[in-house]
Every structure is written in C-alpha cells, then in structure tokens.
C-alpha cells in the first residue's frame, strides 16, 4: 500500500510539474520572442511563475500537507536561492558563450529542477507533514 501511495505521489508530482513546465515554456517563449529582454530576464520571470504554480498544487494535492505556508515557502525560497543563480548564470553562459540554443538550455534546467525539487520537497519542505491534510469524503 505504501509503495502504491508513493507511486501515485510521484505521478501527481510529475503531472503538476509538467503543467508548471508548460507555464514556464509559454511565458519564456512569449518574453523571448516578443521582447528584447536577455535570456536571464525571460528565464527568471518564467521560473518564478512556474514555481508558485507548482508549489501551490503540490502542497495541496501531491504532499497533502498542513505545513505552515509561509515556512514552507521560505524553505522553497532557500532552494531557489541556490538553484536560480546556478541555473541562470550557467544557462546564460551556455547561451551567450557556448551558443547552445536557449530552449535546450531551458529544458535542461527544467529537468534538473524537476528532480531536485521533488527530493527537496519530500525530504525538506514537507518532511513530517506529508498526508496530514484531511481529505473530503
């Protein structure tokens, strides 16, 4: 039963992450194609929007957590204090200096974010509060 529950949790996280990824790509594409903003502005704007979306859905439906929202958001903010500069500076370097396509770089960043965020959410952000939210019957 526990294995089934964890598999379902991973599936939900994946589906919500895909929806956040779609939001991120749409916003990134709009900004990248319709403005003269540099890569990092487009990426950061899209990333923030997708993080807020993903956090909200995963807290409520994937981890079913009653964790204090401000405290949980601070933990997520700490994650992104490390991930964002690394992915932004690294991504900008790949795009500007190595001439890697910005969509490939964004996809790589999104994949890294997906794996790292799941682990961080499960073992740090929602640790001890997973499945503490009552579900309506």
C-alpha positions as protocol buffer text, in pm:
chain_id: "A"
residue {
  index: 1
  type: UNK
  ca { x: 0 y: 0 z: 0 }
}
residue {
  index: 2
  type: UNK
  ca { x: 283 y: 239 z: 87 }
}
residue {
  index: 3
  type: UNK
  ca { x: 458 y: 171 z: -246 }
}
residue {
  index: 4
  type: UNK
  ca { x: 134 y: 240 z: -433 }
}
residue {
  index: 5
  type: UNK
  ca { x: 86 y: 566 z: -243 }
}
residue {
  index: 6
  type: UNK
  ca { x: 441 y: 678 z: -323 }
}
residue {
  index: 7
  type: UNK
  ca { x: 400 y: 587 z: -690 }
}
residue {
  index: 8
  type: UNK
  ca { x: 79 y: 793 z: -703 }
}
residue {
  index: 9
  type: UNK
  ca { x: 261 y: 1081 z: -532 }
}
residue {
  index: 10
  type: UNK
  ca { x: 537 y: 1068 z: -795 }
}
residue {
  index: 11
  type: UNK
  ca { x: 282 y: 1060 z: -1076 }
}
residue {
  index: 12
  type: UNK
  ca { x: 99 y: 1362 z: -932 }
}
residue {
  index: 13
  type: UNK
  ca { x: 426 y: 1550 z: -886 }
}
residue {
  index: 14
  type: UNK
  ca { x: 521 y: 1469 z: -1244 }
}
residue {
  index: 15
  type: UNK
  ca { x: 186 y: 1585 z: -1385 }
}
residue {
  index: 16
  type: UNK
  ca { x: 189 y: 1908 z: -1184 }
}
residue {
  index: 17
  type: UNK
  ca { x: 549 y: 1965 z: -1285 }
}
residue {
  index: 18
  type: UNK
  ca { x: 454 y: 1918 z: -1648 }
}
residue {
  index: 19
  type: UNK
  ca { x: 180 y: 2179 z: -1608 }
}
residue {
  index: 20
  type: UNK
  ca { x: 430 y: 2414 z: -1440 }
}
residue {
  index: 21
  type: UNK
  ca { x: 675 y: 2341 z: -1721 }
}
residue {
  index: 22
  type: UNK
  ca { x: 413 y: 2431 z: -1980 }
}
residue {
  index: 23
  type: UNK
  ca { x: 353 y: 2759 z: -1799 }
}
residue {
  index: 24
  type: UNK
  ca { x: 727 y: 2822 z: -1782 }
}
residue {
  index: 25
  type: UNK
  ca { x: 781 y: 2750 z: -2152 }
}
residue {
  index: 26
  type: UNK
  ca { x: 484 y: 2964 z: -2260 }
}
residue {
  index: 27
  type: UNK
  ca { x: 599 y: 3262 z: -2054 }
}
residue {
  index: 28
  type: UNK
  ca { x: 962 y: 3212 z: -2158 }
}
residue {
  index: 29
  type: UNK
  ca { x: 865 y: 3187 z: -2525 }
}
residue {
  index: 30
  type: UNK
  ca { x: 644 y: 3497 z: -2516 }
}
residue {
  index: 31
  type: UNK
  ca { x: 915 y: 3701 z: -2347 }
}
residue {
  index: 32
  type: UNK
  ca { x: 1197 y: 3555 z: -2558 }
}
residue {
  index: 33
  type: UNK
  ca { x: 1020 y: 3604 z: -2891 }
}
residue {
  index: 34
  type: UNK
  ca { x: 824 y: 3924 z: -2833 }
}
residue {
  index: 35
  type: UNK
  ca { x: 1063 y: 4135 z: -2624 }
}
residue {
  index: 36
  type: UNK
  ca { x: 1426 y: 4232 z: -2638 }
}
residue {
  index: 37
  type: UNK
  ca { x: 1488 y: 4100 z: -2285 }
}
residue {
  index: 38
  type: UNK
  ca { x: 1800 y: 3892 z: -2238 }
}
residue {
  index: 39
  type: UNK
  ca { x: 1788 y: 3520 z: -2163 }
}
residue {
  index: 40
  type: UNK
  ca { x: 1813 y: 3562 z: -1787 }
}
residue {
  index: 41
  type: UNK
  ca { x: 1514 y: 3802 z: -1762 }
}
residue {
  index: 42
  type: UNK
  ca { x: 1294 y: 3570 z: -1967 }
}
residue {
  index: 43
  type: UNK
  ca { x: 1409 y: 3266 z: -1772 }
}
residue {
  index: 44
  type: UNK
  ca { x: 1370 y: 3421 z: -1425 }
}
residue {
  index: 45
  type: UNK
  ca { x: 1022 y: 3557 z: -1493 }
}
residue {
  index: 46
  type: UNK
  ca { x: 904 y: 3224 z: -1629 }
}
residue {
  index: 47
  type: UNK
  ca { x: 1069 y: 3032 z: -1345 }
}
residue {
  index: 48
  type: UNK
  ca { x: 903 y: 3238 z: -1070 }
}
residue {
  index: 49
  type: UNK
  ca { x: 558 y: 3190 z: -1225 }
}
residue {
  index: 50
  type: UNK
  ca { x: 607 y: 2814 z: -1256 }
}
residue {
  index: 51
  type: UNK
  ca { x: 742 y: 2780 z: -901 }
}
residue {
  index: 52
  type: UNK
  ca { x: 438 y: 2950 z: -748 }
}
residue {
  index: 53
  type: UNK
  ca { x: 204 y: 2731 z: -954 }
}
residue {
  index: 54
  type: UNK
  ca { x: 392 y: 2410 z: -875 }
}
residue {
  index: 55
  type: UNK
  ca { x: 426 y: 2481 z: -502 }
}
residue {
  index: 56
  type: UNK
  ca { x: 55 y: 2554 z: -464 }
}
residue {
  index: 57
  type: UNK
  ca { x: -61 y: 2237 z: -641 }
}
residue {
  index: 58
  type: UNK
  ca { x: 197 y: 2005 z: -487 }
}
residue {
  index: 59
  type: UNK
  ca { x: 138 y: 2126 z: -132 }
}
residue {
  index: 60
  type: UNK
  ca { x: -236 y: 2073 z: -170 }
}
residue {
  index: 61
  type: UNK
  ca { x: -264 y: 1758 z: -380 }
}
residue {
  index: 62
  type: UNK
  ca { x: 69 y: 1573 z: -401 }
}
residue {
  index: 63
  type: UNK
  ca { x: 201 y: 1600 z: -48 }
}
residue {
  index: 64
  type: UNK
  ca { x: -136 y: 1682 z: 114 }
}
residue {
  index: 65
  type: UNK
  ca { x: 50 y: 1885 z: 370 }
}
residue {
  index: 66
  type: UNK
  ca { x: -71 y: 2107 z: 650 }
}
residue {
  index: 67
  type: UNK
  ca { x: 274 y: 2264 z: 670 }
}
residue {
  index: 68
  type: UNK
  ca { x: 270 y: 2631 z: 757 }
}
residue {
  index: 69
  type: UNK
  ca { x: 256 y: 2803 z: 418 }
}
residue {
  index: 70
  type: UNK
  ca { x: 497 y: 3090 z: 498 }
}
residue {
  index: 71
  type: UNK
  ca { x: 752 y: 2849 z: 649 }
}
residue {
  index: 72
  type: UNK
  ca { x: 718 y: 2608 z: 358 }
}
residue {
  index: 73
  type: UNK
  ca { x: 757 y: 2895 z: 110 }
}
residue {
  index: 74
  type: UNK
  ca { x: 1070 y: 3013 z: 292 }
}
residue {
  index: 75
  type: UNK
  ca { x: 1215 y: 2663 z: 253 }
}
residue {
  index: 76
  type: UNK
  ca { x: 1129 y: 2671 z: -118 }
}
residue {
  index: 77
  type: UNK
  ca { x: 1282 y: 3019 z: -140 }
}
residue {
  index: 78
  type: UNK
  ca { x: 1604 y: 2883 z: 13 }
}
residue {
  index: 79
  type: UNK
  ca { x: 1612 y: 2608 z: -250 }
}
residue {
  index: 80
  type: UNK
  ca { x: 1575 y: 2867 z: -524 }
}
residue {
  index: 81
  type: UNK
  ca { x: 1842 y: 3091 z: -368 }
}
residue {
  index: 82
  type: UNK
  ca { x: 2083 y: 2818 z: -474 }
}
residue {
  index: 83
  type: UNK
  ca { x: 1914 y: 2673 z: -783 }
}
residue {
  index: 84
  type: UNK
  ca { x: 1821 y: 3002 z: -951 }
}
residue {
  index: 85
  type: UNK
  ca { x: 2166 y: 3164 z: -962 }
}
residue {
  index: 86
  type: UNK
  ca { x: 2325 y: 2834 z: -1067 }
}
residue {
  index: 87
  type: UNK
  ca { x: 2073 y: 2773 z: -1346 }
}
residue {
  index: 88
  type: UNK
  ca { x: 2056 y: 3139 z: -1453 }
}
residue {
  index: 89
  type: UNK
  ca { x: 2430 y: 3203 z: -1464 }
}
residue {
  index: 90
  type: UNK
  ca { x: 2503 y: 2859 z: -1607 }
}
residue {
  index: 91
  type: UNK
  ca { x: 2222 y: 2890 z: -1860 }
}
residue {
  index: 92
  type: UNK
  ca { x: 2326 y: 3239 z: -1963 }
}
residue {
  index: 93
  type: UNK
  ca { x: 2685 y: 3116 z: -2008 }
}
residue {
  index: 94
  type: UNK
  ca { x: 2571 y: 2826 z: -2225 }
}
residue {
  index: 95
  type: UNK
  ca { x: 2353 y: 3053 z: -2439 }
}
residue {
  index: 96
  type: UNK
  ca { x: 2587 y: 3352 z: -2471 }
}
residue {
  index: 97
  type: UNK
  ca { x: 2931 y: 3191 z: -2471 }
}
residue {
  index: 98
  type: UNK
  ca { x: 2881 y: 2840 z: -2600 }
}
residue {
  index: 99
  type: UNK
  ca { x: 2589 y: 2932 z: -2830 }
}
residue {
  index: 100
  type: UNK
  ca { x: 2367 y: 2649 z: -2706 }
}
residue {
  index: 101
  type: UNK
  ca { x: 2005 y: 2702 z: -2810 }
}
residue {
  index: 102
  type: UNK
  ca { x: 1812 y: 2879 z: -2533 }
}
residue {
  index: 103
  type: UNK
  ca { x: 1527 y: 2628 z: -2549 }
}
residue {
  index: 104
  type: UNK
  ca { x: 1765 y: 2335 z: -2498 }
}
residue {
  index: 105
  type: UNK
  ca { x: 1923 y: 2515 z: -2202 }
}
residue {
  index: 106
  type: UNK
  ca { x: 1581 y: 2591 z: -2054 }
}
residue {
  index: 107
  type: UNK
  ca { x: 1478 y: 2226 z: -2098 }
}
residue {
  index: 108
  type: UNK
  ca { x: 1791 y: 2104 z: -1920 }
}
residue {
  index: 109
  type: UNK
  ca { x: 1728 y: 2350 z: -1635 }
}
residue {
  index: 110
  type: UNK
  ca { x: 1368 y: 2233 z: -1609 }
}
residue {
  index: 111
  type: UNK
  ca { x: 1470 y: 1866 z: -1592 }
}
residue {
  index: 112
  type: UNK
  ca { x: 1726 y: 1936 z: -1319 }
}
residue {
  index: 113
  type: UNK
  ca { x: 1469 y: 2144 z: -1132 }
}
residue {
  index: 114
  type: UNK
  ca { x: 1211 y: 1862 z: -1156 }
}
residue {
  index: 115
  type: UNK
  ca { x: 1434 y: 1600 z: -995 }
}
residue {
  index: 116
  type: UNK
  ca { x: 1592 y: 1825 z: -732 }
}
residue {
  index: 117
  type: UNK
  ca { x: 1266 y: 1989 z: -631 }
}
residue {
  index: 118
  type: UNK
  ca { x: 1086 y: 1659 z: -578 }
}
residue {
  index: 119
  type: UNK
  ca { x: 1360 y: 1539 z: -345 }
}
residue {
  index: 120
  type: UNK
  ca { x: 1381 y: 1872 z: -165 }
}
residue {
  index: 121
  type: UNK
  ca { x: 1002 y: 1899 z: -123 }
}
residue {
  index: 122
  type: UNK
  ca { x: 970 y: 1544 z: 6 }
}
residue {
  index: 123
  type: UNK
  ca { x: 1266 y: 1544 z: 244 }
}
residue {
  index: 124
  type: UNK
  ca { x: 1286 y: 1909 z: 349 }
}
residue {
  index: 125
  type: UNK
  ca { x: 982 y: 2126 z: 276 }
}
residue {
  index: 126
  type: UNK
  ca { x: 705 y: 1880 z: 364 }
}
residue {
  index: 127
  type: UNK
  ca { x: 902 y: 1638 z: 583 }
}
residue {
  index: 128
  type: UNK
  ca { x: 688 y: 1529 z: 875 }
}
residue {
  index: 129
  type: UNK
  ca { x: 371 y: 1684 z: 731 }
}
residue {
  index: 130
  type: UNK
  ca { x: 307 y: 1462 z: 428 }
}
residue {
  index: 131
  type: UNK
  ca { x: -52 y: 1332 z: 419 }
}
residue {
  index: 132
  type: UNK
  ca { x: -155 y: 1539 z: 721 }
}
residue {
  index: 133
  type: UNK
  ca { x: -430 y: 1725 z: 540 }
}
residue {
  index: 134
  type: UNK
  ca { x: -775 y: 1579 z: 582 }
}
residue {
  index: 135
  type: UNK
  ca { x: -945 y: 1489 z: 258 }
}
residue {
  index: 136
  type: UNK
  ca { x: -1312 y: 1550 z: 197 }
}
residue {
  index: 137
  type: UNK
  ca { x: -1518 y: 1234 z: 170 }
}
